[in-house]
Amino acid sequence: MATHENAIVALVAQSALSASKPHFTAPRMAEPIDTRTRAEARAPKTTGTAVSASAAANGAERRALPVWHYLAAAGLGALNTLSFAPTPHGGWLAIAIFALFYFWLTCTTGWKSALFTGWAFGFGNFVSGVWWLYVSMHFYGGMPAVLAGAALVLFSLYLGMYPALAALVWSFCAGHAKNGRSGDLPFSPTWHGAFAFASAWALGEWARGYVFTGFPWLSSGYAQVGGPLAGFAPVVGVYGVGWVLALVAALIVQACLRARDLKRRRGAQASAAVATPALIAVAVIAAGLLLSLVSWTQPSGTPLTVRLLQGNIKQEMKFSESGMIDALAEFQKLITEKPADLVVTPETAVPVLVQEIPEKFGRDIRAFADGTGTAILFGAVGGTITPDGRVIDYTNSLFGITPGQNGLYRYDKHHLVPFGEFVPWGFRWFVNLMNIPLGDFARGAPVQPPFLVHNQPVAVDICYEDIFGEEIARTVRENPVSPGVLINSTNLAWFGDTIALDQHLQIARMRSLETGRPMLRATNTGATAAIDARGRVIARLPTFTAGSLDVKVEGTSGFTPYVTSGNNTVIAVSLLSLAFGFAFGPAFKGRTERRQASTK
């Protein structure tokens, strides 16, 4: 029921960054096949022993980058938050920011500086992008402000590990970290470097969405919803869009640095070295724009009239006795206000155990459904009552009433929120610091049958389940009756009037792009909205108002490439690209040169 992502991993990173000169050498373009330092290029050939000594000397002379380099990376990460909703045209801004970030990585001088540059960027991005977790922990969870702030910082440090690991992997596959040739020569912006950056970044984001139940919020591909690379979403999903974004950014940097190098080198070869990556970057962006015009799915079935309800029940009152009474009265009025093919309430709109719903409420909405032909989906707490009267296996559920039929449809939330719906091992003390009314819930099955509305299959999910694109694609792909409409029922009142509301709407739009299906959202405070199969918001209620959004939606059929293959495509491409970069990049060339020198 609690929809706040108060995940916190106790991670303390200590790094000794020794101060050096307040400047660093800007990256110089080397020949694509030459990774030697300037000193090595001038030095005569030596024996294997001498080469080893030279490499050791280079390692000893490795400079530590100044602290402001990492502060600038953190600032760049914070700036990246602006590329997400509610910023308009954030997709173009994301390309510029990632180009600057990649350039900043090329200025590093070893794997350690690359790792901490990525970590600083990630920390800046997450501490500014998910600060609304502080609102849920402090204002609604009752955690002291100092502890809530510390939890946010530690969680952001943990999330920053994934960009850090991506930068580390990139440095070993594309830089001088493996062969020890750092010195004053930064990483070179090469072809294998661009593909290694894209692949390491995509794998890092995928891992963040999987480890410890996953938290893929602010995945870089979301910034492209409505942006130039959105057309890749139905093909490779949000992580694939992030891969394309990182590749385009790296190619832009490669072209710019080679253009600077033209001042020292002339000729057709030098001009091609600039034009080729620039043209490929432009071609990839153009492909994204053209792919947005492709229809991967087809309209199917009779359009449905749907009413999406927004109760605007204050979170601090929702689970008090008076608040429950008010919520039941408000949603009974909203549900029975007027008929439609389908009426959808927010998550736990009925904040009681389904067996304990007041008789009058249940009787009135059942009579409304049967009398008007209106199907109703309402959120409530599920549970099993044992013979001795105990309630076990609580669930966060949606229940469906079908006109003229007895019984209830039931969907139980599968992907539960840590610290809101279950307590991770060893963190009971953390939950005890907050005033959260519910603890451990039972999980529903990964794939559950859709709700039929006039024979139209509708797939539902609850809360932040829609941030896991692979799970939504699996529901569409593996259901015996593939749903043509997606519905998300959630309660974002935990986060107040913050950017979380617009960010979640942006995530829902990505799910529509990936699956080629319309998405309908019923929320407590916002953003209640209808999204078409191309990811466009066609209607939306103002936030923090009570009312209903009346829309007409047409389901779709057919599978997009992403629904068919899920994340397998981007994972396979990324692993192959990194393996190639590790085997045949500068590290491979360095080993080959040392072996050749040792035989002379």
C-alpha positions as CSV (number, residue, x, y, z in Angstrom):
1,M,0.0,0.0,0.0
2,A,2.7,2.4,0.9
3,T,4.1,3.7,-2.4
4,H,7.2,5.4,-1.3
5,E,10.6,4.0,-2.3
6,N,12.4,4.4,1.0
7,A,15.2,2.0,0.0
8,I,18.4,2.7,1.8
9,V,21.6,0.8,1.5
10,A,24.2,1.5,4.3
11,L,27.1,2.4,2.1
12,V,30.0,4.6,3.1
13,A,32.6,5.3,0.5
14,Q,35.9,6.8,1.6
15,S,38.4,7.9,-1.0
16,A,41.8,9.5,-0.6
17,L,42.0,12.0,-3.4
18,S,45.4,13.7,-3.0
19,A,45.6,17.3,-4.2
20,S,47.7,18.1,-7.2
21,K,48.1,21.0,-9.6
22,P,44.9,22.9,-10.0
23,H,44.7,22.0,-13.6
24,F,44.9,18.9,-15.7
25,T,46.0,18.2,-19.3
26,A,43.1,18.3,-21.7
27,P,42.8,15.1,-23.9
28,R,44.8,15.2,-27.1
29,M,43.8,13.1,-30.0
30,A,46.2,10.3,-30.7
31,E,46.3,8.3,-33.9
32,P,43.7,5.7,-33.7
33,I,46.2,2.9,-33.6
34,D,48.7,4.5,-31.2
35,T,48.1,4.5,-27.5
36,R,51.7,5.4,-26.4
37,T,52.3,8.4,-24.2
38,R,54.2,11.3,-25.6
39,A,57.3,10.4,-23.7
40,E,57.2,6.8,-25.0
41,A,56.7,8.0,-28.5
42,R,59.9,10.0,-28.3
43,A,61.9,7.3,-26.5
44,P,64.0,4.8,-28.4
45,K,63.1,1.2,-28.4
46,T,64.3,-0.7,-25.4
47,T,64.5,-4.2,-24.0
48,G,61.6,-5.9,-22.3
49,T,63.1,-5.0,-18.9
50,A,63.4,-1.4,-19.8
51,V,59.8,-1.3,-21.1
52,S,58.6,-2.8,-17.8
53,A,60.5,-0.2,-15.9
54,S,59.0,2.6,-18.1
55,A,55.5,1.3,-17.4
56,A,56.2,1.2,-13.7
57,A,57.6,4.7,-13.8
58,N,54.5,5.9,-15.6
59,G,52.3,4.3,-12.8
60,A,54.4,6.0,-10.2
61,E,54.0,9.4,-11.9
62,R,50.3,9.1,-12.3
63,R,48.6,12.4,-11.3
64,A,45.6,12.6,-9.0
65,L,42.9,14.9,-10.5
66,P,42.0,18.0,-8.5
67,V,38.9,17.8,-6.2
68,W,37.1,20.3,-8.3
69,H,37.0,17.8,-11.2
70,Y,34.8,15.5,-9.1
71,L,32.7,18.5,-7.8
72,A,32.1,19.5,-11.4
73,A,31.0,15.9,-12.2
74,A,28.6,16.0,-9.3
75,G,27.2,19.3,-10.6
76,L,26.8,17.9,-14.0
77,G,24.9,15.0,-12.6
78,A,22.6,17.4,-10.7
79,L,22.1,19.3,-14.0
80,N,21.0,16.0,-15.6
81,T,17.9,15.9,-13.4
82,L,16.6,18.8,-15.5
83,S,16.5,16.5,-18.5
84,F,13.6,14.6,-16.9
85,A,10.1,15.6,-16.5
86,P,8.7,18.2,-16.1
87,T,11.3,19.8,-18.3
88,P,10.1,20.1,-21.9
89,H,12.4,18.8,-24.6
90,G,14.6,17.2,-22.0
91,G,15.8,14.6,-24.6
92,W,18.0,17.2,-26.3
93,L,19.3,18.5,-23.0
94,A,20.2,14.9,-22.1
95,I,22.3,14.5,-25.2
96,A,24.3,17.6,-24.4
97,I,24.8,16.6,-20.7
98,F,25.9,13.1,-21.6
99,A,28.4,14.5,-24.1
100,L,29.9,16.7,-21.4
101,F,29.9,13.8,-19.0
102,Y,31.7,11.6,-21.5
103,F,34.2,14.3,-22.2
104,W,34.8,14.6,-18.5
105,L,35.5,10.9,-18.4
106,T,38.1,11.2,-21.2
107,C,39.9,13.7,-18.9
108,T,40.6,11.0,-16.3
109,T,44.0,9.5,-16.0
110,G,43.3,6.0,-14.7
111,W,40.6,3.6,-13.5
112,K,40.3,5.2,-10.1
113,S,39.7,8.6,-11.4
114,A,37.2,7.2,-13.9
115,L,35.4,5.4,-11.1
116,F,35.1,8.4,-8.8
117,T,34.1,10.7,-11.7
118,G,31.2,8.3,-12.5
119,W,30.3,8.1,-8.8
120,A,30.2,11.8,-8.4
121,F,28.0,12.2,-11.5
122,G,25.6,9.5,-10.2
123,F,25.5,11.0,-6.7
124,G,24.7,14.5,-8.1
125,N,22.0,13.0,-10.3
126,F,20.2,11.0,-7.7
127,V,20.4,13.2,-4.7
128,S,18.8,16.0,-6.8
129,G,16.5,13.6,-8.7
130,V,14.9,11.6,-5.9
131,W,15.0,14.1,-3.1
132,W,11.3,13.6,-2.8
133,L,12.0,10.4,-0.8
134,Y,12.9,12.8,2.0
135,V,9.3,14.1,1.9
136,S,7.9,10.6,2.4
137,M,10.3,9.6,5.1
138,H,10.1,12.8,7.2
139,F,6.8,14.5,6.6
140,Y,4.7,11.3,6.2
141,G,6.9,8.6,7.7
142,G,7.7,10.6,10.8
143,M,11.4,10.1,10.6
144,P,13.6,12.8,12.2
145,A,14.8,15.3,9.6
146,V,18.5,14.6,10.2
147,L,18.0,10.8,9.8
148,A,15.8,11.3,6.7
149,G,18.4,13.5,5.1
150,A,21.2,11.1,6.0
151,A,19.1,8.2,4.5
152,L,18.7,10.1,1.3
153,V,22.4,10.8,1.0
154,L,23.4,7.2,1.7
155,F,20.8,6.0,-0.8
156,S,22.1,8.4,-3.4
157,L,25.7,7.2,-2.7
158,Y,24.5,3.6,-3.3
159,L,22.7,4.5,-6.5
160,G,25.8,6.4,-7.6
161,M,27.7,3.1,-7.5
162,Y,26.1,2.0,-10.8
163,P,27.4,4.9,-12.9
164,A,30.7,4.5,-11.1
165,L,30.9,0.8,-12.1
166,A,29.9,1.7,-15.6
167,A,32.8,4.2,-15.8
168,L,35.2,1.7,-14.3
169,V,34.2,-1.0,-16.9
170,W,34.6,1.6,-19.6
171,S,38.1,2.5,-18.4
172,F,39.3,-1.1,-18.6
173,C,37.7,-1.7,-22.0
174,A,38.6,1.6,-23.7
175,G,41.3,3.3,-21.8
176,H,44.8,2.8,-20.3
177,A,43.7,1.3,-17.0
178,K,44.6,-2.2,-18.0
179,N,48.0,-1.6,-19.4
180,G,49.1,0.9,-16.8
181,R,49.8,3.6,-19.3
182,S,48.3,6.6,-17.6
183,G,50.9,9.3,-16.9
184,D,49.6,12.6,-18.3
185,L,47.8,11.1,-21.2
186,P,44.0,10.9,-20.7
187,F,41.8,8.3,-22.3
188,S,41.5,8.6,-26.0
189,P,38.0,9.1,-27.6
190,T,38.1,6.1,-30.0
191,W,35.5,4.0,-31.7
192,H,35.7,1.1,-29.2
193,G,35.6,3.7,-26.4
194,A,32.3,5.1,-27.7
195,F,30.7,1.6,-27.9
196,A,32.2,0.6,-24.6
197,F,30.7,3.7,-22.9
198,A,27.2,3.0,-24.3
199,S,27.4,-0.7,-23.3
200,A,28.8,-0.2,-19.8
201,W,26.2,2.5,-19.1
202,A,23.3,0.4,-20.3
203,L,24.4,-2.6,-18.2
204,G,24.8,-0.4,-15.2
205,E,21.3,0.9,-15.5
206,W,19.9,-2.6,-16.1
207,A,21.7,-3.8,-12.9
208,R,20.3,-0.9,-10.9
209,G,16.8,-2.0,-12.0
210,Y,17.5,-5.6,-10.9
211,V,19.7,-5.7,-7.8
212,F,18.0,-5.6,-4.3
213,T,14.6,-5.8,-6.1
214,G,15.6,-2.9,-8.3
215,F,15.2,0.9,-8.5
216,P,15.3,2.0,-12.1
217,W,13.9,5.5,-11.5
218,L,15.8,8.1,-13.5
219,S,17.0,5.6,-16.1
220,S,18.5,7.9,-18.7
221,G,16.2,6.6,-21.5
222,Y,13.2,8.2,-19.7
223,A,14.5,11.6,-20.6
224,Q,13.9,10.7,-24.3
225,V,10.1,10.3,-23.9
226,G,9.0,12.9,-26.4
227,G,12.6,13.4,-27.4
228,P,14.6,12.6,-30.5
229,L,15.5,9.0,-29.5
230,A,12.0,7.9,-28.3
231,G,11.6,5.9,-31.5
232,F,14.0,3.3,-30.2
233,A,11.8,2.5,-27.2
234,P,9.5,-0.1,-28.9
235,V,12.7,-1.8,-30.3
236,V,15.1,-2.0,-27.4
237,G,13.2,-0.6,-24.3
238,V,14.3,2.1,-21.9
239,Y,17.8,0.6,-21.3
240,G,18.3,0.4,-25.0
241,V,17.4,4.0,-25.4
242,G,20.0,4.8,-22.7
243,W,22.5,2.8,-24.7
244,V,21.8,4.8,-27.9
245,L,21.9,8.1,-25.9
246,A,25.3,7.3,-24.5
247,L,26.6,6.2,-27.9
248,V,25.4,9.5,-29.6
249,A,27.1,11.5,-26.8
250,A,30.4,9.7,-27.1
251,L,30.4,10.0,-30.9
252,I,29.8,13.8,-30.6
253,V,32.8,14.1,-28.3
254,Q,34.9,11.9,-30.6
255,A,34.1,14.2,-33.5
256,C,34.7,17.4,-31.5
257,L,38.1,16.3,-30.2
258,R,39.2,15.2,-33.6
259,A,38.1,18.5,-35.0
260,R,40.4,20.2,-32.5
261,D,43.1,17.9,-33.6
262,L,42.7,19.1,-37.2
263,K,44.7,22.2,-36.3
264,R,47.7,20.0,-36.1
265,R,47.0,17.5,-38.8
266,R,45.6,18.1,-42.3
267,G,44.4,15.9,-45.1
268,A,41.5,13.7,-46.1
269,Q,42.2,11.1,-43.4
270,A,42.0,13.7,-40.7
271,S,38.8,15.2,-42.1
272,A,37.2,11.8,-42.3
273,A,38.1,11.1,-38.7
274,V,35.9,14.1,-37.8
275,A,33.1,13.7,-40.2
276,T,32.5,9.9,-39.7
277,P,31.5,10.0,-36.0
278,A,29.6,13.2,-36.5
279,L,27.6,11.8,-39.4
280,I,26.8,8.6,-37.5
281,A,25.6,10.5,-34.5
282,V,23.3,12.6,-36.8
283,A,22.1,9.4,-38.5
284,V,21.3,7.7,-35.2
285,I,19.2,10.7,-34.1
286,A,17.5,10.8,-37.5
287,A,16.7,7.1,-37.1
288,G,15.1,7.7,-33.7
289,L,12.9,10.4,-35.2
290,L,11.9,8.2,-38.1
291,L,11.2,5.2,-35.9
292,S,8.7,7.3,-34.0
293,L,6.5,7.3,-37.1
294,V,6.3,3.5,-37.2
295,S,3.2,1.8,-35.9
296,W,4.2,-1.5,-34.2
297,T,0.7,-2.5,-33.1
298,Q,-2.8,-2.2,-34.5
299,P,-6.1,-0.9,-33.0
300,S,-8.2,-3.8,-31.7
301,G,-11.7,-4.1,-30.4
302,T,-14.4,-1.6,-29.6
303,P,-13.2,1.7,-27.9
304,L,-14.0,1.8,-24.2
305,T,-15.3,4.8,-22.2
306,V,-13.3,5.0,-19.0
307,R,-13.5,7.2,-15.9
308,L,-10.3,7.6,-14.0
309,L,-10.9,8.8,-10.4
310,Q,-8.7,11.1,-8.3
311,G,-9.8,11.4,-4.7
312,N,-7.2,13.8,-3.4
313,I,-7.3,12.2,0.1
314,K,-4.6,13.6,2.3
315,Q,-2.0,11.0,3.1
316,E,-1.7,11.9,6.8
317,M,-5.4,11.3,7.2
318,K,-5.8,8.2,5.0
319,F,-5.4,5.6,7.7
320,S,-7.0,7.4,10.6
321,E,-10.6,6.3,11.4
322,S,-12.1,9.5,10.3
323,G,-9.9,9.5,7.2
324,M,-11.1,6.1,6.2
325,I,-14.8,7.1,6.6
326,D,-14.2,10.2,4.5
327,A,-12.3,8.2,1.8
328,L,-15.1,5.6,1.6
329,A,-17.8,8.4,1.2
330,E,-15.7,10.3,-1.4
331,F,-15.1,7.3,-3.6
332,Q,-18.6,6.0,-3.3
333,K,-19.7,9.3,-4.6
334,L,-17.1,9.4,-7.4
335,I,-17.7,5.8,-8.5
336,T,-21.5,6.2,-8.8
337,E,-21.4,9.7,-10.2
338,K,-22.1,8.5,-13.8
339,P,-21.8,5.3,-15.8
340,A,-19.0,4.3,-18.2
341,D,-17.6,1.1,-19.6
342,L,-15.0,1.1,-16.8
343,V,-14.4,3.1,-13.6
344,V,-10.9,2.9,-12.0
345,T,-9.9,4.1,-8.5
346,P,-6.4,4.8,-7.2
347,E,-4.4,2.4,-5.1
348,T,-6.1,1.5,-1.8
349,A,-8.8,4.0,-2.4
350,V,-10.8,1.8,-0.1
351,P,-8.3,1.7,2.8
352,V,-9.6,-1.4,4.6
353,L,-9.5,-5.2,4.2
354,V,-11.8,-6.2,1.4
355,Q,-13.7,-8.5,3.8
356,E,-14.3,-5.5,6.1
357,I,-15.8,-3.1,3.5
358,P,-19.0,-1.6,4.9
359,E,-22.1,-3.4,3.6
360,K,-23.7,-0.3,2.3
361,F,-20.7,0.7,0.3
362,G,-20.4,-2.7,-1.3
363,R,-24.2,-3.0,-2.0
364,D,-24.4,0.5,-3.5
365,I,-21.5,0.1,-6.0
366,R,-22.6,-3.4,-6.9
367,A,-26.1,-2.1,-7.7
368,F,-24.6,0.8,-9.7
369,A,-22.5,-1.7,-11.7
370,D,-25.4,-4.0,-12.5
371,G,-27.8,-1.2,-13.2
372,T,-25.6,0.8,-15.6
373,G,-23.4,-1.9,-17.1
374,T,-20.3,-0.3,-15.6
375,A,-17.2,-2.4,-14.7
376,I,-15.4,-1.2,-11.6
377,L,-11.7,-1.6,-10.5
378,F,-11.1,-0.4,-7.0
379,G,-8.0,-0.6,-4.8
380,A,-8.2,-2.2,-1.4
381,V,-6.3,-4.5,1.0
382,G,-6.5,-8.2,0.3
383,G,-6.1,-10.9,2.9
384,T,-7.0,-14.4,4.0
385,I,-9.0,-15.0,7.1
386,T,-8.2,-18.2,8.9
387,P,-10.9,-20.4,10.7
388,D,-9.8,-18.9,14.0
389,G,-10.4,-15.4,12.7
390,R,-6.8,-14.3,12.1
391,V,-5.9,-12.4,8.9
392,I,-2.8,-13.6,7.0
393,D,-1.2,-13.0,3.7
394,Y,-2.1,-9.3,3.4
395,T,-1.9,-8.1,-0.2
396,N,-2.0,-4.7,-2.0
397,S,-4.7,-5.5,-4.5
398,L,-7.1,-4.3,-7.1
399,F,-10.6,-5.8,-7.2
400,G,-12.9,-5.8,-10.2
401,I,-16.7,-5.9,-10.4
402,T,-18.1,-7.1,-13.6
403,P,-21.8,-6.1,-14.3
404,G,-24.2,-9.0,-14.0
405,Q,-21.6,-11.4,-12.6
406,N,-21.0,-12.6,-9.0
407,G,-17.6,-12.7,-7.5
408,L,-14.7,-10.3,-7.8
409,Y,-11.7,-10.1,-10.1
410,R,-8.5,-9.8,-8.1
411,Y,-5.0,-8.6,-8.9
412,D,-2.3,-8.8,-6.2
413,K,0.7,-6.6,-6.5
414,H,3.8,-8.6,-7.4
415,H,6.7,-6.2,-7.2
416,L,6.6,-4.9,-3.6
417,V,8.2,-1.7,-2.3
418,P,11.1,-2.2,0.2
419,F,10.4,-0.5,3.5
420,G,6.8,0.1,2.5
421,E,5.4,-3.3,1.7
422,F,8.1,-5.6,3.0
423,V,11.0,-5.2,5.3
424,P,14.4,-6.3,4.0
425,W,16.4,-8.5,6.3
426,G,18.3,-6.5,8.9
427,F,16.4,-3.2,8.4
428,R,13.5,-3.6,10.9
429,W,15.1,-0.9,13.0
430,F,14.9,1.5,10.0
431,V,11.2,0.8,9.5
432,N,10.6,1.3,13.2
433,L,11.8,4.9,12.8
434,M,8.9,5.7,10.5
435,N,5.2,5.8,11.1
436,I,4.1,3.4,8.3
437,P,0.8,1.6,9.0
438,L,1.6,-1.6,7.0
439,G,4.7,-3.9,6.9
440,D,5.2,-7.2,5.2
441,F,2.8,-8.1,2.3
442,A,2.4,-11.3,0.3
443,R,3.3,-11.1,-3.4
444,G,1.1,-11.9,-6.3
445,A,2.1,-14.0,-9.3
446,P,4.5,-12.4,-11.8
447,V,1.9,-12.8,-14.6
448,Q,-1.8,-12.6,-13.7
449,P,-4.9,-12.7,-15.9
450,P,-6.2,-9.5,-17.3
451,F,-9.6,-7.9,-16.3
452,L,-12.2,-8.3,-19.0
453,V,-14.3,-5.2,-19.8
454,H,-16.9,-6.0,-22.4
455,N,-14.6,-8.8,-23.6
456,Q,-11.7,-6.4,-23.8
457,P,-8.6,-7.6,-21.8
458,V,-7.1,-5.0,-19.6
459,A,-3.8,-5.5,-17.7
460,V,-3.4,-3.7,-14.4
461,D,-0.5,-2.9,-12.2
462,I,-0.1,-1.1,-8.9
463,C,2.1,1.7,-7.6
464,Y,5.6,1.6,-9.0
465,E,5.3,-1.7,-10.7
466,D,5.1,0.2,-14.0
467,I,8.8,1.3,-13.6
468,F,9.8,-2.2,-14.4
469,G,9.4,-2.4,-18.2
470,E,10.5,-6.0,-18.5
471,E,7.7,-7.1,-16.2
472,I,5.0,-5.2,-18.1
473,A,6.3,-6.6,-21.4
474,R,6.2,-10.1,-19.8
475,T,2.5,-9.6,-18.8
476,V,1.7,-8.6,-22.4
477,R,3.7,-11.4,-23.9
478,E,2.9,-14.4,-21.7
479,N,-0.8,-13.9,-21.0
480,P,-3.0,-16.4,-22.8
481,V,-5.2,-13.4,-23.7
482,S,-2.8,-10.6,-24.5
483,P,-4.2,-7.3,-22.9
484,G,-4.8,-4.4,-25.2
485,V,-4.9,-1.7,-22.5
486,L,-2.6,-1.0,-19.6
487,I,-3.8,0.5,-16.3
488,N,-1.7,1.8,-13.4
489,S,-3.4,2.5,-10.1
490,T,-1.2,4.4,-7.6
491,N,-1.0,6.8,-4.7
492,L,1.7,9.4,-4.9
493,A,0.4,11.4,-2.0
494,W,3.4,10.1,-0.1
495,F,5.6,12.5,-2.0
496,G,3.6,15.7,-1.8
497,D,3.8,18.3,-4.5
498,T,7.1,17.3,-6.0
499,I,8.7,16.3,-9.3
500,A,7.9,12.6,-8.5
501,L,4.4,13.1,-9.9
502,D,5.7,14.2,-13.3
503,Q,8.5,11.7,-13.3
504,H,6.1,8.8,-12.8
505,L,3.9,10.0,-15.6
506,Q,7.0,10.1,-17.8
507,I,7.8,6.5,-16.8
508,A,4.2,5.5,-17.7
509,R,4.6,7.1,-21.1
510,M,7.7,5.0,-21.7
511,R,5.7,1.8,-21.0
512,S,3.2,2.8,-23.7
513,L,6.1,3.3,-26.1
514,E,7.7,0.0,-25.3
515,T,4.5,-2.0,-25.6
516,G,2.6,-0.1,-28.2
517,R,-0.4,0.0,-25.8
518,P,-2.4,2.9,-24.2
519,M,-1.8,3.4,-20.5
520,L,-4.5,4.8,-18.1
521,R,-3.5,6.1,-14.7
522,A,-5.7,6.6,-11.7
523,T,-3.9,8.3,-8.8
524,N,-4.9,9.8,-5.5
525,T,-3.3,13.3,-6.0
526,G,-1.9,13.2,-9.5
527,A,-0.9,12.7,-12.2
528,T,-4.2,11.0,-13.3
529,A,-3.9,10.8,-17.1
530,A,-4.6,8.9,-20.3
531,I,-1.7,8.0,-22.6
532,D,-2.1,6.8,-26.1
533,A,-0.2,3.9,-27.7
534,R,2.5,6.3,-29.0
535,G,3.3,7.6,-25.5
536,R,1.4,10.9,-25.8
537,V,-0.7,12.3,-23.0
538,I,-4.2,12.9,-24.4
539,A,-5.9,14.0,-21.2
540,R,-4.8,14.8,-17.7
541,L,-6.5,16.0,-14.4
542,P,-5.0,18.9,-12.5
543,T,-3.0,17.7,-9.5
544,F,-4.4,17.9,-6.0
545,T,-8.0,18.1,-7.1
546,A,-10.8,15.7,-6.6
547,G,-12.7,14.5,-9.6
548,S,-12.8,12.1,-12.5
549,L,-11.1,12.1,-16.0
550,D,-13.5,10.8,-18.7
551,V,-11.6,9.4,-21.7
552,K,-12.3,7.0,-24.6
553,V,-9.5,4.5,-25.3
554,E,-9.0,1.9,-28.0
555,G,-7.0,-1.2,-27.2
556,T,-4.2,-2.5,-29.5
557,S,-2.9,-5.9,-30.6
558,G,0.4,-7.2,-31.8
559,F,3.9,-7.2,-30.2
560,T,6.6,-4.6,-30.5
561,P,10.2,-6.0,-30.8
562,Y,10.8,-5.0,-27.2
563,V,7.7,-7.0,-26.0
564,T,9.0,-10.0,-27.9
565,S,12.7,-10.0,-26.7
566,G,12.6,-7.8,-23.5
567,N,16.0,-6.6,-22.3
568,N,17.8,-9.5,-23.9
569,T,18.8,-7.5,-27.0
570,V,20.5,-4.6,-25.2
571,I,22.2,-7.0,-22.7
572,A,23.6,-9.2,-25.4
573,V,24.8,-6.3,-27.6
574,S,26.4,-4.6,-24.5
575,L,28.2,-7.7,-23.4
576,L,29.6,-8.5,-26.8
577,S,30.7,-4.9,-27.3
578,L,32.5,-4.8,-23.9
579,A,34.2,-8.2,-24.6
580,F,35.5,-6.8,-27.9
581,G,36.7,-3.6,-26.3
582,F,38.5,-5.5,-23.5
583,A,40.1,-8.0,-25.9
584,F,41.1,-5.7,-28.7
585,G,41.2,-2.2,-27.2
586,P,44.2,-0.3,-25.9
587,A,44.8,-3.0,-23.2
588,F,45.2,-5.6,-26.0
589,K,47.5,-3.4,-27.9
590,G,49.6,-2.6,-24.8
591,R,50.1,-6.3,-24.1
592,T,51.1,-6.9,-27.7
593,E,53.6,-4.1,-27.7
594,R,55.2,-5.3,-24.4
595,R,55.5,-8.9,-25.8
596,Q,57.1,-7.6,-29.0
597,A,59.5,-5.5,-27.0
598,S,60.5,-8.3,-24.7
599,T,61.5,-10.5,-27.6
600,K,64.0,-7.9,-29.0
